[in-house]
Amino acid sequence: MPRVTLPYRQIEKHYPVGLKNMTLSAGVGTDVERQLAIQGDGLAVGSGLSIYPAANAAILDATLNGDFETNTTGWTNNAAGGVISRITTDAKFGSACIQTVNDGTGANQGPVTDALTGLTAGNVYTAGLHIRSVSGATAIRVQIEWYTVLDVIISSTISDITITSVWQRYVLTGTAPALGVHAKIGVINLAATAATYNIDGVQFDNGPVALPFDPANTRVAGTVQLTAAGLLTATQGWRATWCRPRWSNTAEPPNPRIQNWTGGGGGITTLYVGGSNVWEMDNDESGGVAAQSVTVAGTVTSGDLYLVVSQWQSGNFGLSINGAVPTMMGSRTEIPASLGTSLEIGYDSTVASRQINGEVLCELVGKGIPSNADIARMETWRAAGIIPTLDQIKQLSLASKPTALINGKDANVITLPAFFESR
């Protein structure tokens, strides 16, 4: 039988697409929220599903006024010649922000917080804040100053940036030094240069990742689930995930999940293992049988886009990162007996803190096994930062048998027509 080839628009006409068999928790950031300026991940529209842990008491918002909806309490001028005020003519979130006007008579002008207390020396903390210039491209410094309990300065963590007229989120991570139990966040000018800029959505998190801005600490854990029935089997299948972690391998959260499919009979999971600098795929049969694993060494750069492809069949399983030939475990001796009803993307329902702490642009799944050429083709899509169209998916080999495309940009699932499996 000849291979069927239909234009994308014809496929779309005969096989309508839309939200199918997928659920998102209220903690998942989407473009709808970004367009309304109520999603605090600081990303532009089209960034994919933003998946982070729930808010928790460790976030130090109790002593930080970061939304300026009422006043500028907790902020002062760092040096003479700088004036700060609350304005309602501009805001990244809500209806107000703080504006600083530096007259340029000296350096180090700009707003700084009062001391944030309750820190633990040796812990990693992350400041996240949104800044927009009112006076053109401007070089400034974002800093975390570390203090003793008596507010004696110890050291500083700094980042020199250039701000523009577009609201942008900036992130700064540092480790509290010995005796460092207080901190101050500052946004100051680098030289004696006049400048005006606005600041909003300031948050100080306990950990290496800047969580989405959430001043009320009401965010729930981000979860994305897709009905597994008909898309994969425990015996054979594959998942390809385009993901953008918001952490580096030098300061990663604990074992963030990329792909997860678990149940009473074991699981098939892909994650990044903190401390070892490896991507890992686990094949786990429950009942006391040790998990089988395959690892791929690799570092992670915050904000980079990665392609993670896992595959499995009766005799082996393997893992590929960014188009590389898969690293294989040649003896898959256990096949999970009763996997869960849902595929989980970017988190693990059994451990609430293992969100990817980043975004998922898309995921492609199938019942077959992709060839090395298929993986290389998917890597070209990843390198271009695109979500594949149905016409592009048709370019994959017959053996791959793709079954669904999860589009993180619009939170839709395209369940692929049956002929994608049987071309």
N, C-alpha and C positions, 0 to 999 in steps of 0.2 A: 504494500500500500504506500502511495507517495506521501511524503511529509506534508502536513497541512500548514500553510503559511497565510495568516490573515493580518491585514493592517491593524495597528493598535486601536484606531477608532472603531473598526468593525467588531473587534473583540469586545471593546467597552460597550458597544451597542447591544450585543447579544448576551453579555454576561455583566449585568450591572454590578458595580462595586459599592462598598460602603462599610459602615461599622458593623462588624459581624463577630460574634463569639469572643469579644474582648472586653475586659472590665478594667477600669482605672480607678485607683483610690483618689480621694480628694487631695492627696499629697503629691500628685504627679503634675508637673508644670506643663502647660500646653500653650499653643499659639493664641487661643482665645483669651487667656489671662494676660499674655504678653501684650496683645493689642489693647487691652483695657488698662494696662500699666498697673495690674494688681499682682503680677507674678514677680517675686523678688529674686529670680535667679540671674537677673541682669543680662539676659540674652535677647537677641533679635528674633523676630518672627522667622520661622523656618528652621529652628535649631533642633527640633526633635523633642521626644519625651524627656522631661527633666525628672530624675528619680533620686530622691534623697531620703535619709532617715527622718523620723518624726522629731519634732521639737522636744527639747528636754531641759531639765533644770540647770544643766551645765552651761547653757548659753547665757552669757552674762548681760542680758538685756535689763535686768532689774536695776542696775546702776548706770545704764547708758540710755540717754535720750537720743534715739537715732532716727526718729521720724519727724520731729519738729512740728507736729500737728497742733501743739498748744503753745510751746515756748522754746527758748534756747537754753533752758536750765541744764547745767552740767557742762557747758562750753564757755571758754573764755578766749581772749586774744592772747596769742603767744608772745607778741612783741608790740611795742608802741608803733603806731602808724597803721595798724590793722583794725578794721571795724567789722563786727559781725552783727547780723540782724535776721530776724525771721521774716520771710516774704511769702505772699500767697499768689504772686503772679507767675510762679514757676514751681514745678515739683516733679520728681520722678514717680513718687507714690503719694496718694492722698492729695491734699490741697496746699501743702506748704513745704518749704525747705529752708535751709540756712544759707545766707549769702555772706561772703566775706569780700570786703573792699580793702585791698592793700595799697597804700599811697606810694610805695616804692622808696621810702626814705631809708630803709634798712632791710637786711635779710631776716629770715625767720618770722615774718609776719604771717598771720593766719590763725584759724581756730584750732584749739586743742581741748580735749576732754579733761574734766576733773579726774582724779585718780579712780580707776576701776579696781575694786578690791576683791579679795577672796581667791586670788590665783594661787597656784601651787608651783613652786620652783621646780624646773625640769619638765613641766608639761608644755605641750605645743599649743599655741593659740593662733587664731586667724582673724584678722580684721577684713571686713568686706564693706565697701562704701561706693556710692555712685556720685560722680562729679561731672559738672558741665561748666565749661568756660564761657564767660560773657564777653571777654575781651580778646578773642582770637586764640590761636594756639599758644599755650603758656606752659613753661617748664616749672613744675612744682615738686615737692617731696611729700610722700606719705610715710609716716613713721609710727612705730610703737616704741615708746620709752618705758624702760623697766625700772621700777623703784623698790626700795626696801619698805618695810612696814612703817617706817618713819618718813617715807616719801623722800628718801635720799636717792638720787638717780644712780643707776648702776651702768647701764648701757642702752643702746638703741638698735632697733631693727629698721632699716630704711629702704625705700624704693623711690628712685627719681623717675618721674613720668612726664609726659607731655599731654595735657588735656586739650580737648577741642570743644566746639560748640554743640556736640552731640553728647547726650547722657551716656556715660560708660561706667561699668563696674570695675573697680580695681581691688585686688586682693593682695594681702601681705601676711605672710606666715612667719612666726618666730617662736623660739623656745625661751621660756622664762628662765633667766640665769639663777645661779645660787643666790638665795635671799630675795629673789624677785617675786614678790607677792602682790605688788600693785603695778598698774600700767596706765599709760595715757596714750590716746590716739591723736595724732596731729596731722594737719594738712597745711604746709607752709611754703612760702616762696623761697627759691634757692639763692636769689641775689636781690639787690636793691632795685627791683622792677615793679612797677605798678601793675596790678592785675585784679580782676573781679571774677569770682567763680562761685558756683552754687553746689551745695552738698546735700545729699538725701540718702535715706536707706542705709544707715550705718549700723553695723552689727559686729559683735566680738564673740567668736565661737571658741569653745574648748575642743580643740582638735585640729587636724591638718587641712580640713576642708571648709571653705566658706559656704555655709548652708544658705538656702534661699532666704531673703530678708523676711522676717516674721516677727515683728515687735511684740505681738501678743503671745508668742509661743503656743500657737494653736495648730500648727501644721501636723498632720498625721503622716505616718510612714508611707512613702511612695511605693505603690504596687501596680504591676501590669501583668494581667493573666490572660491567656489565650486558650480557648477550648482545644484540647489535644486530639479529640476524636476525629479520625479521618485524615489527620495531617502527618502523623509520625507513628512508627511502631517501635517497641522496645528492641526488637531484633535488628532493625535496620533503619537508618535515617541520618539527617544532617541538619545543622542550624548554622546560618551565617549572620552575624550581628555586626552592624556598623555602630560603634560606640565611641563616645568622647569623654573619657574620665576627666574630672576636675581636680586631679591630684597627681603627684609624681611618685615614682617608686622610692624616693627618699623620704616621703612623708605621706604614705598611703593609709587609708582606713583599714580596719581588720578584715582581710580576706573578702573583698567586695565581689559579689556574684555578677557574672555577665549573663549566663544562661542557667536555668534550673528546671529540672523535671523530676520530682521526687514523690514517693508514696510509700505505702506499707511494704512494698517489695523492693525498696532500694531507690537508686536515683542515678541520673546522668546529669552532671553539673560541670560548668566551666567557671573559673574564678581566677583572680590574681592573688598570689600568695605573698603577703607582705613579709619583708625581711629576707626572702629568698630570691627576689627579682625574677620570678617565673610565672608564666601563665600555666594553668593546670586544668586538665580535664579528668574528672573522676567517674569511674564506672563502679557503682556500689550495689552489691546484692546483700540484702539484709539477712538476718538470721545468724549473725556471728561470723559471716564471711568477710574477710578484709577487703576494703575497697582497692580496686586497681586504678592506677593513675598514670598519666603521661604528662610530661612537662615540656615547656618551650621557654628557654631563657630569653629575657628581653626587658629592657627598661621602659618606663612610661613617662611621657612628658605631658604635663597638664595642658588640656585644651587640644591636643592632637587627636585626630580621628583614626581609629583602629578597626581592622576587619578581623573578627574572631570566628573561625570556622571549625566546628566540631563535627565528627562523623563517626558512625558506628555500624557494625554488622556482626554476624554471628561469630566470626573468627578473630576480629581485631577492631580497634578503634584508634582515632588519631585526632590531632589538633594542628591547625595552621594559623599563623598570625601574619597579617598583611601580605597574603598571597604566596607565602613560602610553601614548598612541598611539605605536606603534613608529616609531623613526627608521629610514628605509629607505635602502638602497643600491639605486638603481633600475636598475643594469645588472650583473647577475650574469653575467659573461662566461665564467667558468670553473666547471665542476662537478667536484669531486674524483672521480677515476676509480676508485680502489680503496681505500675507507676501511677502517679496521680492523674486526675482528670484534666489538669490545667498545666500548660507550659507557662513558666514564670520568666519574665524578661527583666534583667537588671536588679533582681533581689531574690531573697530566699525566704519563703513563708515560715520556715522553721526557726529562723534567727532574724529578728526584726531589724537588727542594726547592720545587716550586710548589703544594704543598697549599693548600687554602683557608684553613687555620689558623682553623678554626671548625666550625660544625655545619651539616649539611644535614637539614632537617626532612622534606622530601619532594621528589620530582620527578615531573612528569607529562609524558608524551611522546605524540606523535601523528604520523600520516602526512599529515594535511591541512594546512590553514593556519587558525589561529584568527582569528576576527574581532576587531575592536576591542572589541566588546561581550563577547566571550569573555574577553579579557584583563582587562577591567574586572571581570568576575565573579570571575575568579581572584584579583584584587586584594582583593576583599571577604573571601575566605578567608584571604589573607595577613594582612590587617589584623586579623582575628579570631584569628590564630595557630593556625588549624586545618588539618588534613589533610582534603581533600575526600573525602566518601563516594562510593560508586558512584552513588547517587541524585543527588548534586550534580554529578558529572561528566556525567551524562546531560543536564544543563541546557545544556551547551555546544552550539554549532551543529553541524549535520550536516557542515559543511565542515571541522571541526577533526579529525575521525576519530581520537580518542584511542586509544592501543593499550596503555599500561601506566601504572601508578601505583607508584612506589617509595616505600614508607613508611619513613622513617628512624627513627621511634619504635620499631618492632619489627623493623626490618631485613628486611621482607618486600617481595616484588614481586607486585603483582596484575596478571597478564596479563589485559587486559580481553576479554570475549567479543567474537566477531566482529561482533555486531550493533551494537556501539558505533561501528564504522566505517561500517556500512551502514544505519543507522536510516532 
